[in-house]
Amino acid sequence: MLNAQDELINNNGEPIMIESTKIKMNFVKFLRFRKSPSGIVYGISTQDILIKKSYLQMIEKIEYDRVHHDKTGCIIIGSPGIGKTHFSLYLAFYITRRYNLVDIVYEQFFLGRSRVLHIKPNKSTTRILDLACEFPKDNFYIADSVIPAPCKTVFTFLVTTPKSGRWHEFAKVRRTRKYYAPIWTEEEIWDVWNVLYKTKILESRVKELISRWGCIPRRIFDEYNDEPEVDYIVSQCNAYAYLKNDGGDLDDNYSGQAIHIIPNSDFTDKTYVPASTEICEALFKHYKNHKQDIIVKIIRNFARGAGGTLAERFFEMFAHDILRKGATFTVRRLIKDGIKQPEEELHLHNLPLNQFRNIIEITPGYYNIPEDANFESVDAIAPQRNESHHLYQITTAETHDIKVNGLSKLENNLKGLPIHLYFVVPNFGDTFNNFRLQKYVTSENIEYSEWHLTHTEWIRNNVIQYVLLVNLPYITY
């Protein structure tokens, strides 16, 4: 077997050594079945399952918590389509090796039916027709997308989407812990494509599907010829309800396709992020035209929580629209020593929109937005606006460091007039009142000090920082 450090280990978990050296397997690894489990287990048609790094890491974390925190069960929650059954099968393989004298009960729900398999220590497998009568004692129980039976086990693994109906009661009656499974990485998608799908799916098609749906294997390997319609998915997605119920409101079967679960490093907490820029913009457009209140509620309620990424993106699109169209805003200059300056009014007129790929395409008299969402400098630039150059950095946080490297690239666009950098914030909490002068940092987020060496003193000397308030009620469509 393998551990999370890519080391070959014995069934007891001890590393296999050759001349006092651990054996590393730093390459792509698959678990190969003797034949495809199709027909026995739903949703798996291939003999080979990618051994994802996260599988090994999650198993080690669960095992540690089971032993050291006296847990009798766990709930593993993941976005729809990431291959939870693949993980369940790898988990079953792990248990048969690590605990080879213990029975395993594997239950899976598919198309309204539940199938229960009994994997015995001799590796023979039989079907259980009545859990109440045939449930073996002291077993490991894997419940794949089904409400677990209330039976005594050594340990129960519930692997599921965020549907709370599957795990709510289970969590109340057992000593359980929740974990969150990650979506795939691009490297993992390409590893599987190279081995199993290279002759079936065009490389360009894989790239297109990744850019639209994120790294979700079901979208890419199963639905490449029959992908869902983006407009339909977003029209059925209630992002506010999904976030409000902590992902548990998944009865619509669509929210989880548009919003992904991203776990923290030890899989015990998560954030929710849109599947892609395209999906995020489609959600915003749909809500803007049909359910405007959802946008405001998401920004107000989730900017500082697990839904912060979606709230931040929605506020960014909100703010771009208002800043471009023009209005009267409340601003406050930011200076050193935290001395609070008086509020002022800023009157902005309407500007045409210009999306640019290269800095040379930035045009005076336009509201310029980069096509690249990861543009390092600022979120928007409006040269020669109100007799100054305007830079806009949109944020829902109370701090936002300034990357000198990104800003320095705009030097040729910012000559001859005062440079005003506006930190654009929403009107909730005390963000506007608490906002202070922001520090300059390197690309590695270290406070910047090499002004003379890099000839960037013009930034420190000429850029005037302001905080600009966007009142959400102003935003009407």
Secondary structure, DSSP 4 states (H G I P E B T S, - for coil): -B-TTSBBB-TTSPBPEETTEEPB--S--EEE-SS--BTTBTT---SEEE--HHHHHHHHHHHHHHHHTT-SEEEEE--TTS-HHHHHHHHHHHHHHHTTTS-EEEEEEETTEEEEEEE-TTS-EEEES-HHHHPPSS-EEEEESSPPP----SEEEEEE-S-HHHHHHHHHHS-EEEEE-----HHHHHHHIIIIITTTS-HHHHHHHHHHH-S-HIIIIISTTSPPPHHHHHHH--HHHHHHTTT---TTS-HHHHEEEEE-TTSS-EEEEES-HHHHHHHHHHHHHH-HHHHHHHHHHHTTSTTHHHHHHHHHHHHHHHHHH--EEEEEE--GGGPPPPEEEEE-----EEEESSGGG--TTSEEEESSTT-SS-SEEEEEETTEEEEEEE-SSS---EEHHHHHTTGGGS-SS-EEEEEEEESSTTHHHH--PPPEE-TTSPBP--HHHHT-HHHHHHEEEEEEEE-GGG---
